[in-house]
Amino acid sequence: MSNTHLPIQHLLAQLEKQGRRPRRNYRPQWITPIIEEVAELFEPLCSVGRVGFDCRLTEDRWEVSLYLGTCELVGGKNDGQNRPLSFQFNMHELYRRFNLVERWEWTAHPAKNAEIADEEASLVTIEGYWDDNPIRLKLIESPPSKVGPGLREFPNGHREQI
């Protein structure tokens, strides 16, 4: 019985799963197509990337933050490192999709420090109405630190989504 810890670990994992409630999607139905449309405007400069997002309801509107996920290096001397991906974003096309733009700002903090959240180092904020729905979009230079990588890159250059 050298593997008796396996059934115990399995049982603990099952109990842990039972204690969790399934995550409900509280976002309004109109917001999902917006996320998909904005995600299409990201152009990774390395041929492939994966867009992540976060949604939250604020006092006056839904706020959606979007970013291109990092790439985890697998194998080699940099094994396990997460590398941010370079990208371009079509700002003109995004502007055209709004019915009304009330605010358009770029915020940059080139000298990151402990007082500034990592996701706020450089971001563009667009506030307005999309199909008559009030929304605030934030385009962030890199994902928040709490978010894991979106891709894995192997020594042969092959990338896969996580």
MOJO-V962051 format. One record per residue. N is the residue number from 1. RES is the residue in one letter. BURIAL is # if it has 9 or more other ideal C-beta (glycine too) atoms within 8 Angstrom, else .. Layout:
BEGIN
n=N res=RES burial=BURIAL
n=N res=RES burial=BURIAL
END
This chain:
BEGIN
n=1 res=M burial=.
n=2 res=S burial=.
n=3 res=N burial=.
n=4 res=T burial=.
n=5 res=H burial=.
n=6 res=L burial=.
n=7 res=P burial=.
n=8 res=I burial=.
n=9 res=Q burial=.
n=10 res=H burial=.
n=11 res=L burial=.
n=12 res=L burial=.
n=13 res=A burial=.
n=14 res=Q burial=.
n=15 res=L burial=.
n=16 res=E burial=.
n=17 res=K burial=.
n=18 res=Q burial=.
n=19 res=G burial=.
n=20 res=R burial=.
n=21 res=R burial=.
n=22 res=P burial=.
n=23 res=R burial=.
n=24 res=R burial=.
n=25 res=N burial=.
n=26 res=Y burial=.
n=27 res=R burial=.
n=28 res=P burial=.
n=29 res=Q burial=.
n=30 res=W burial=.
n=31 res=I burial=#
n=32 res=T burial=.
n=33 res=P burial=.
n=34 res=I burial=#
n=35 res=I burial=#
n=36 res=E burial=.
n=37 res=E burial=#
n=38 res=V burial=#
n=39 res=A burial=#
n=40 res=E burial=.
n=41 res=L burial=#
n=42 res=F burial=#
n=43 res=E burial=.
n=44 res=P burial=#
n=45 res=L burial=.
n=46 res=C burial=.
n=47 res=S burial=.
n=48 res=V burial=.
n=49 res=G burial=#
n=50 res=R burial=#
n=51 res=V burial=#
n=52 res=G burial=#
n=53 res=F burial=#
n=54 res=D burial=.
n=55 res=C burial=#
n=56 res=R burial=.
n=57 res=L burial=.
n=58 res=T burial=.
n=59 res=E burial=.
n=60 res=D burial=.
n=61 res=R burial=#
n=62 res=W burial=#
n=63 res=E burial=#
n=64 res=V burial=#
n=65 res=S burial=#
n=66 res=L burial=#
n=67 res=Y burial=#
n=68 res=L burial=#
n=69 res=G burial=#
n=70 res=T burial=#
n=71 res=C burial=#
n=72 res=E burial=#
n=73 res=L burial=#
n=74 res=V burial=#
n=75 res=G burial=.
n=76 res=G burial=.
n=77 res=K burial=.
n=78 res=N burial=.
n=79 res=D burial=.
n=80 res=G burial=.
n=81 res=Q burial=.
n=82 res=N burial=#
n=83 res=R burial=#
n=84 res=P burial=#
n=85 res=L burial=#
n=86 res=S burial=.
n=87 res=F burial=#
n=88 res=Q burial=.
n=89 res=F burial=#
n=90 res=N burial=.
n=91 res=M burial=.
n=92 res=H burial=.
n=93 res=E burial=.
n=94 res=L burial=#
n=95 res=Y burial=#
n=96 res=R burial=.
n=97 res=R burial=.
n=98 res=F burial=#
n=99 res=N burial=.
n=100 res=L burial=.
n=101 res=V burial=#
n=102 res=E burial=.
n=103 res=R burial=.
n=104 res=W burial=.
n=105 res=E burial=.
n=106 res=W burial=.
n=107 res=T burial=#
n=108 res=A burial=.
n=109 res=H burial=#
n=110 res=P burial=.
n=111 res=A burial=.
n=112 res=K burial=.
n=113 res=N burial=.
n=114 res=A burial=.
n=115 res=E burial=.
n=116 res=I burial=#
n=117 res=A burial=.
n=118 res=D burial=#
n=119 res=E burial=#
n=120 res=E burial=#
n=121 res=A burial=#
n=122 res=S burial=#
n=123 res=L burial=#
n=124 res=V burial=#
n=125 res=T burial=#
n=126 res=I burial=#
n=127 res=E burial=#
n=128 res=G burial=#
n=129 res=Y burial=#
n=130 res=W burial=#
n=131 res=D burial=.
n=132 res=D burial=.
n=133 res=N burial=#
n=134 res=P burial=.
n=135 res=I burial=#
n=136 res=R burial=#
n=137 res=L burial=#
n=138 res=K burial=#
n=139 res=L burial=#
n=140 res=I burial=#
n=141 res=E burial=.
n=142 res=S burial=#
n=143 res=P burial=#
n=144 res=P burial=#
n=145 res=S burial=.
n=146 res=K burial=.
n=147 res=V burial=#
n=148 res=G burial=.
n=149 res=P burial=#
n=150 res=G burial=#
n=151 res=L burial=#
n=152 res=R burial=#
n=153 res=E burial=#
n=154 res=F burial=#
n=155 res=P burial=.
n=156 res=N burial=.
n=157 res=G burial=.
n=158 res=H burial=.
n=159 res=R burial=#
n=160 res=E burial=.
n=161 res=Q burial=.
n=162 res=I burial=#
END
